[in-house]
Amino acid sequence: MAHTQKLNGQDQVYHVMIKREPVQLDETTFQFEVDNTIQLTRLEGAIGEVMAYIRKEIQNYDLVIQLEMVKDAPEEVKYLNGPDRFDKLAKKNSNLFDLKNRFNLDIDY
């Protein structure tokens, strides 16, 4: 759904939606966390369309999405070089370490 928002010219909504994974509070309730009131306002304007789309796709009309502004947003580390990027991705997918070692790859770009 985030990509649909981007295609419809809603770039700001797209970026808010992909910045963090929604938190599942219970079986039918999810929470989107935003950093500031501008993001909150943008997402509030689009949340009806987003919920209608998701409800239709998963055929669960009990779905509830809550929006919450995070008081102390964790500082994100910017990875500026190749090895740092590789380490971050490899933490998500350990197969990358295996491929790097198996093919004797160098990650110094």
C-alpha positions as CSV (number, residue, x, y, z in Angstrom):
1,M,0.0,0.0,0.0
2,A,2.9,2.4,0.7
3,H,4.1,2.0,-2.9
4,T,0.5,2.8,-4.2
5,Q,0.7,6.1,-2.1
6,K,4.0,7.0,-3.8
7,L,2.5,6.3,-7.3
8,N,-0.4,8.6,-6.4
9,G,1.9,11.5,-5.6
10,Q,1.7,10.9,-1.8
11,D,5.5,10.7,-1.3
12,Q,5.4,12.0,2.2
13,V,2.8,9.4,3.3
14,Y,5.0,6.7,1.5
15,H,8.1,7.7,3.5
16,V,6.2,7.8,6.8
17,M,4.8,4.3,6.2
18,I,8.1,2.7,5.3
19,K,10.3,4.4,7.9
20,R,9.2,1.9,10.7
21,E,7.4,-1.4,10.8
22,P,3.9,-1.2,12.3
23,V,3.7,-2.7,15.8
24,Q,1.1,-5.3,16.3
25,L,-0.7,-4.6,19.6
26,D,-3.2,-7.5,19.3
27,E,-4.9,-9.7,16.7
28,T,-6.6,-6.8,14.9
29,T,-4.8,-3.7,16.1
30,F,-1.6,-2.2,14.7
31,Q,0.2,0.9,15.6
32,F,2.2,3.2,13.3
33,E,4.8,5.3,15.0
34,V,5.7,8.8,13.6
35,D,8.4,11.3,14.6
36,N,6.5,14.6,14.6
37,T,3.2,16.3,14.1
38,I,3.7,16.9,10.4
39,Q,4.1,13.2,9.8
40,L,1.1,12.5,12.0
41,T,-1.0,15.0,10.1
42,R,0.0,13.5,6.7
43,L,-0.7,10.0,7.8
44,E,-4.0,10.9,9.4
45,G,-5.2,12.3,6.1
46,A,-4.4,9.0,4.3
47,I,-5.2,6.5,7.0
48,G,-8.8,6.0,5.9
49,E,-7.7,5.0,2.4
50,V,-4.9,2.8,3.7
51,M,-7.2,0.9,6.1
52,A,-9.9,0.4,3.4
53,Y,-7.3,-1.0,1.1
54,I,-5.7,-3.3,3.7
55,R,-9.1,-4.5,5.0
56,K,-10.3,-5.4,1.5
57,E,-7.0,-7.2,0.6
58,I,-6.9,-9.3,3.8
59,Q,-10.7,-9.5,4.1
60,N,-10.7,-8.6,7.7
61,Y,-12.9,-5.6,8.5
62,D,-12.0,-5.6,12.2
63,L,-8.6,-4.2,11.5
64,V,-7.7,-1.1,13.4
65,I,-4.7,1.2,12.9
66,Q,-3.6,3.6,15.6
67,L,-1.1,6.4,15.1
68,E,1.3,7.5,17.8
69,M,3.9,10.2,17.9
70,V,7.1,8.8,19.4
71,K,8.5,11.2,22.0
72,D,12.1,10.0,21.9
73,A,12.8,8.7,18.5
74,P,15.9,6.5,18.5
75,E,18.7,8.1,16.6
76,E,19.3,6.3,13.4
77,V,22.8,5.4,12.4
78,K,23.8,6.5,8.9
79,Y,25.9,3.9,7.2
80,L,28.2,5.7,4.9
81,N,30.6,3.0,3.6
82,G,30.3,-0.4,2.1
83,P,31.4,-2.6,5.1
84,D,28.9,-0.9,7.4
85,R,26.1,-1.4,4.9
86,F,27.1,-5.0,4.5
87,D,27.2,-5.6,8.2
88,K,23.7,-4.1,8.6
89,L,22.3,-6.2,5.9
90,A,24.1,-9.3,7.0
91,K,22.5,-9.0,10.5
92,K,19.1,-9.2,8.8
93,N,20.2,-12.1,6.5
94,S,23.0,-14.3,7.8
95,N,23.3,-16.0,4.4
96,L,25.2,-12.9,3.2
97,F,28.2,-13.9,5.5
98,D,28.1,-17.4,4.0
99,L,28.1,-16.1,0.4
100,K,30.9,-13.6,1.2
101,N,33.1,-16.3,2.6
102,R,32.1,-18.9,0.0
103,F,33.0,-16.7,-3.0
104,N,35.8,-14.8,-1.2
105,L,34.1,-11.4,-1.8
106,D,35.6,-8.1,-0.7
107,I,33.3,-5.5,0.6
108,D,35.5,-2.4,0.4
109,Y,33.7,-0.1,-2.0
